[in-house]
Amino acid sequence: MLRLNNLIDTDYFYYLLSSGFVQLQFARLAQGAIVKNISGNLVKKAVLPIPPLTQQHDIAAKLLELSAETQRLESIYQKKIEALDALKKSILHQAFSGKL
């Protein structure tokens, strides 16, 4: 089990481990031919940028905001796709029933 000290914000650490920068390191360091395993030792070998705690809080908060905004936009986008699909079906129905 990986334990964090009090100088690392858990939210920041989550986002850091999820980042492409760290994931690429894990891919290069991972052991195993079929299933790549990530162990505590693997995490310890990776180069992890750890800024001061206040910056970690700011970064994590900004990433959380961006994540929420991304989800909001994705929801709007999905609703627009559904509306366009319904409009397409309606127009096709009208066209094939001779109402256009």
Helices and strands as residue ranges (DSSP letters): H 10-18, H 20-29, H 40-45, H 53-96
